[in-house]
Structure formats: structure tokens, C-alpha cells
Amino acid sequence: MNVMETIKKKNLVIGIDYGTDSVRALLVDPESGNELATSVYEYPRWKKGLYCNAEKKQFRQHPLDYIEGLQTTIQNVIRKVPGAATRIRAIAVDTTGSTPVAVDQKGTPLALMPEFAEEPDAMFILWKDHTATEEADQINALCKTWLIDYSRYSGGIYSSEWFWSKILHVVKTNVKVACAAYSWVEHCDWMPALLTGLTDPLCLKRSRCAAGHKAMWHAEWNGLPARDFLAKLHPQLENLKDRLFSETFTSDISVGTLSLEWAEKLGLETSVLVGVGALDAHFGAVGGQIEPYYLSKVIGTSTCDMIVAPTDEIGNKVIRGISGQVNGSIIPGMLGMEAGQSAFGDVYAWFRDLLMWPLRNLLSEDYEELICELESRLITNLSTEAALIPVASSGILALDWLNGRRTPDVNPYLKGAITGLTLGTDAPKIFKALVEATAFGAKRITERFAEEGVTVQGVLALGGVAKKSPFVMQTLSDVLNMPIKVVRSQNACAIGAAMFASVVAGIYASIEEAQIKMGSGIESEYFPNSKNVMIYDELYKSYCRLCDFTECTESEDRITSRNQ
């Protein structure tokens, strides 16, 4: 039987993964788990740097980037596999988050309206946007004095990267957008709504994953924070609650079927089911075949660390300082716990860009091809040289907080640092220290889970850095003193989405069954070097002392600044 005949006889599913820089569609045969076709679309407006201001930590994305990417990638994967279009049973979508957008009464993002087409506050506010640090402080201060601490299941500290902080910032600073916003919708909720045509903000199915981890939703207080709490933050938020939601859904639930409009755009049938969306790292954990008490570490520009545990084993335990714990946010029926680092690969990219500055700014366009080649080779060559440097021989120590700290204990005000520099310091030595710093930051997360009674029994790694950098992964294994298994699939988030699509379609009865049938397994494994482990244990203590000193200094500076 040839491929064409096989396709005609099989049910197929599509997983859509919206990342920071691009969207990926993956066409999968759920019976075998084979990845039949993939297509990636880079966001053109984002690539040009439009609507962003790094100095202000403002990062916005236009909904047209998402819409164009959705149509292009799905059409491409269908085109690559003749006969696939009529066999597709379901689609599931993951996105970055918290990435909310202001919408009108029909659920249309304001940026799609002529009067707001170039207004950044009317666009999706990307997860890495840190313009709402003051608003996060305001929310945290109120949580600590309120009868109910609504940040209780968000690690006890609410982040500027999350839903309410971003909304509050826009409400306080942009009256025009605030008045035009009927409601706010997470990116992972809007994409399924768009595909099904069910965009009414009062009716669309909201993700348990996004709501629980990013919007302080919890069954203990019957949904979102109370009206009087929101009113205390800002009067305009009081009425907004009635235009949001109280019920949430796990991602094994169907939102509905493709609308006629989107079925025609994509060349699919209107019977195709669309699942409830979720955040990318959570689907990535599923695609990487996460199991209880194994840390699923999605390593890219930042990291997202996931752990699942049976709810009857966790009980009423509240994990301090993480990015939330939500029943069903990763695997339905289990408690999902999230942590992570605000910058990981971004730390290396920063150093690369720093070294490339003279070439980028002093040479003419005639050298563009050479510059691009050097830029593409720089981190690989730095890694090769850094791997030859004995551990702790340089005396250099760095902090990985170049984009603040996500966990443990979120603090967006913290800054990175490099200490121990001398006239003998070269680029590979600094790069090695930066890699070690990101590994030390990862170790603080595993230690926090252990302190709170959730012991990490193993590490599953996925994402670009995990696949491309043996030096980084070996350093991470040495620092954590744990074996690290690298997931084979390069599309773990998208395959996780496809797994959920297969459950939504009824092909499999549960996510656990889909994981067994569709998982790609392990590609490689890193084991700790016992000699380096001992040295890193001591170096880690120095890192922690530097962390404490820097955090104390930052706190004193903020107090002084407020008093001036």
C-alpha cells in the first residue's frame, strides 16, 4: 500500500504551536505518531521589530501576524500530503502566555479596527512584555492585605508578565483603548474561537491552563478574583469581571467545529473539531511525554519548567514562589505546576549581539553576508572554546537575571551581573560563566520544589537549546547533578497539541493513552560528570551569595528611589 492509499484510510490531526517568533503547524498520524508534514511561518511585523521597544520592555504582536500564519501553515501542510484534507478530524492550538488582547463585543481584537491598527496597546501583549511591573506591585500589595490572597495558587507573587497586570497597565495608561475594550482574551483562547467563529467573549471557552496560571482563577473562590478586589485595583476593572468568565475548560474538551469561513480558507471540512487551547510549554510537556514528578524543561529564549502530580498525593500543598499550580492545566486529572526562567537562550543571544555590535554598526552593507555568517557561527564556536575551560578556573561568576527573575519568587526588577573580570578575561570565559549562571538559575528552581515537598525525580528537556547545544546541556546536567533526557521530536509543543487534538476527536480516550501511542521517545541523554558536580556545588554557593547580595541591593535602591 503506497503513502497516498495509507493517508486515505487514516484519521489525521493538526497541532498548531504559536511561539515567540513564529507559528508552526504539524500534520500527524495519531495511530503511529508519525509527523507527516510541518510548516513554519515567521511573523513579518514582529521580525521587523514593529510595536516593540526593548528599552521600555514593551513587546507587542499584531493579530494579523497570527491570522496570516495560521492560514499559511495549515494550507502548506495539507498541500504537502495529498489526500490529507478530508481525513483531518481535529485541530488543537497552543500559544505563548500570558499574551492577552483587548477585544470588542464581538470578540474582535481592537488592532483589527482601522482606528487602532497601529496602536500597540490594542495588540496582543506578549508574554515577555514587562511594562506592567508597577501594576504587578499594586496587585501583590493588595493580595497581602485582602481577606483572600488571590495569589495563593500563583506561587504567592503575581507577575508583571500575567493577565491582570497587563490589563491594569493599559487601563491606567491608555484611556482610548481601555474604553473601547469590551473584554480581554488570551491568545490561546482567541485562536480556537477564531477558527470556530465562536468569538463572543461571554461565550467562548476559556483555557483552564491560562486562567489558572496567569489570571488567578481558582475553584476555591469560584473563579476570578471578586468584584470588590478588582474595583480596589481600578474602578474600571469592577465591571470588566462581568464581561470575562467564571468557568474554564481543560484541553481535552472541544470548543466546536470549524466555521464555514475558516473551512473554506483552509480547504478543510466544517466537521473538523477544534480543542480548547493552552499555553505552549504545557502542551510541550505533554508532547515530551511528561510523567509524574519528572521536570519537563522547555529550553529556548526563556525556560518553562513543568511538573505533574496526582492530586490525591499533593493534597492541599501550596508551592511557594512558582508560576502557579492548577488542576488539569497540563494533564487533565493531575495537578500541573509551572516554574521557569525569564531568560535562558536570551542570555546567550544578548552576549552574541554585544560581540556583534562593531560589525553590525561599523561595517557597510557590502559585508552583510559575512556578518550573517559570523553571527550564525558565533555561539557554536564560543561553546566549543568554553567547553575546554576547566570549571571554576576563570574566577568569573554571573547572574542570569538579564530579564528579571521568574522563579523562584518572581522579581522583574532584578538585573544581571558579571563579576571577577580581569584583563585576562576573554569572550569564551564570559560565555562559560553565562551558561553556568543559567544552569544555576535552573538549580534554584529544582531546590525550591524539593523544599516545598515536591522532589524532582528526573529531567526531560525539549526546545531549541536542548537540541542544539551539547555544551549547555552537559553543564546543566553537571550543575543539577541529574541525568537529562532530551526528547527526540523537534516539535514537542506541536505534537502535544496534536495529542490533545486526537483526544478531542475521540481517537484516544485520554492524554496518557495518546502520549503512549504518539510519543517520539528520547533522542539522547546527558549524565553528570562527578568531578564537575563537586566543583559546581561550591560555585553554586557563591552564586547564591551573589544572588542574595544583588537582591538586597536592588531592594534598598528601590526604597531609596521611592523616598526621593
Beta strands, then each sheet from edge to edge (+ up, - down):
strand 1: 12-18
strand 2: 22-29
strand 3: 34-42
strand 4: 60-61
strand 5: 88-95
strand 6: 100-103
strand 7: 124-125
strand 8: 183-186
strand 9: 254-257
strand 10: 273-275
strand 11: 278-279
strand 12: 294-299
strand 13: 303-310
strand 14: 325-327
strand 15: 334-341
strand 16: 397-399
strand 17: 417-419
strand 18: 458-462
strand 19: 484-487
strand 20: 522-526
sheet 1: 3+ 2- 1+ 5+ 10+ 9-
sheet 2: 3+ 2- 1+ 5+ 11+
sheet 3: 4+ 7-
sheet 4: 6+ 8-
sheet 5: 14+ 15- 13+ 12- 18- 19- 20+
sheet 6: 16+ 17-
end
